[in-house]
Amino acid sequence: MSEGIFIGLGAPEKDGGVPQTLNLRRANRHGLIAGATGTGKTVTLQGIAEGFSARGVPVFLADVKGDLAGIAMAGSPTAKNADKLVARAAEIGMSNYAYADNPAIFWDLYGQQGHPIRTTVNEMGPLLLARLMGLNDTQEGVLSIAFRYADEEGLLLLDLGDLQAMLAWVADNADMLTTRYGNVSKASVGAIQRQLLQLDAQGGDHFFGEPALDIHDFLTVDEKGRGYINVLAADKLMQSPKLYATFLLWLLSELFETLPEVGDPDKPKLVFFFDEAHLLFEDAPKALTDKIEQVVRLIRSKGVGVYFVTQNPIDIPEDVAGQLGNRVQHALRAFTPRDQRAIKAAAETFRINPELDVETAITELKVGEALVSLLQEDGAPGIVQRTLVAPPRSRLGTIDAKERAIIQSISPCAGKYDMAVNRESAEEILAARAEAAAAAAQAEKAQAEADKAAAAQAKSEAKQREAELKRQAREAAKPSSMDKAIQSATRSAASSVGRQVANELGRAVFGGSSRRKSSGGIAGQLVRGILGSLFK
């Protein structure tokens, strides 16, 4: 049993039974634990998780009903069903059976029953976010444009506030983005923003932010060399199934992108148990299902094993189910046509055992009993065996708040994720830009108004100067009193001289004879009048 994990004893009615052992070198080839409610799936999961931890393999599991937290505490002879566990251990020959605890770290997306788990909007990416919000293809395209522009402009999208600010900016600049990236409609942006509000109401604001999870914190071992069992409190999270499914897929994707290639190691680096696995695939678009299949198929080369836990094996798409080499099938009930199809499908996936009618056996299995087929050393699936499953050594059920608090206080991650951090990112930068733009617009408006006022003032002053010049010109054109006196004297003198000259001229022209007195008088008057006019 040192080379693998003892699952249980198969075919006990013959030859003392055949031990069913999960080979560690093939444990990264993934697996399936299926069965109807109440048939023992959770207990089987707990026992296998203990086996991995004892052999130095870290484990991640989702506690969807709140009954897996007891894995951190040793079982007790006074606990409920303790006598059944001891009897089962004796029945399958576990002479070394003893109660034992396991090193555990508790996690919670909401930060209430464990360390908060956060990731950034950037790390989640548009594909998973679109799945999380149920966006259509057009809306997903607009979301991708928002991510693309933010990346090109160096705008960090860390939390939902950043994404909301980015989408508001996209709506305001839709025409420019349409020219650059393709059609961006404000209606699509509005639809995405409404979905973000719903996500925020479901607790998405707790999940997105910093400090983001360091995936290597899932890969730790304690001072005894035991792998830590990372328990995600998912009872509240299950009320938001899209958030739960998207989180699990993000976690797988993050591991795939972070861990190096190792091929088939002697034992896995990490093993995942995804309870209520059907939520990963329920109403999922084909693009997302393809993504899950790709990650499951390739992540084994990173040394990560993925075990899906579900009620019905047909909940798992065929392309994904084909990657699951290690199988534990608890009882199914043939109450409906769908149940009958599930039984038939489950029976057909096992390597045939000529001494076992698998299809009939699935409906006859008792609690704590399962059909088991595990990968052998050469990678081939073992013959399916009806198996009594080994009992776990830790407590079955939950723990109280005081026990949880003690485990939290000695956690290797204590204090690392408890306080949220809000550093400068897209929301702050875009707000600063908007504020600067508003200030610039206000300054430009004020300058324009000042320029307008200055122009009006200058125009007014110019009019005043022009009026003053005209007034001065009119004043200058008017003669002074002395000028008037001189002009009057000049005219008087000119008139007198004119008359004298005229008289003299008349006498010179016409003579002074009395015979011509009459004629000379008339001519003289004429000349004097002309000359008088000239000298006025």
Buried (B, 14 or more C-beta within 10 A) or exposed (E): EEEBBBBBBBBBEEEEBBBBBBBBBBBBBBBBBBBBEEBBBBBBBBBBBBBBBBBBBBBBBBBBBBBBBBBBBBBEEEBEBBEEBBEBBEEBBBEEBEBBBBBBBBBBBBBEBBBBBBBBBBBBBBBBBBBBBEBEEEBBBBBBBBBBBBEEEEBBBBBBBBBBBBBBBBBEEBEEBEEEBEEBBEEBBEBBBEBBEEBBEBBBBBBBBBBBBEBEBBBBBBEEEBBBBBBBBBBBBBEBBBBBBBBBBBBBBBBBEEBEEBEBBEBBBBBBBBBBBBBBBEEBBEEBBEBBBEBBBEBBBBBBBBBBBBBBBBBBBEBBBEBBBBBBBBBBBBEEEEBBEBBBBBBEBBEEBEEBEBBEBBBEBEBBBBBBBBBBEEEEBBBBBBBBBBBBBBBBBBBEEEBBEEBBEEBEBEEBBEEBEEEEBBBBBBEEEBEEEEEEEEEEEEEEEEEEEEEEEEEEEEEEEEEEEEEEEEEEEEEEEEEEEEEEEEEEEBBEEBBEBBBEBBEEEBEEEEEEEEEBEEBBEEBBEEBBEEBE
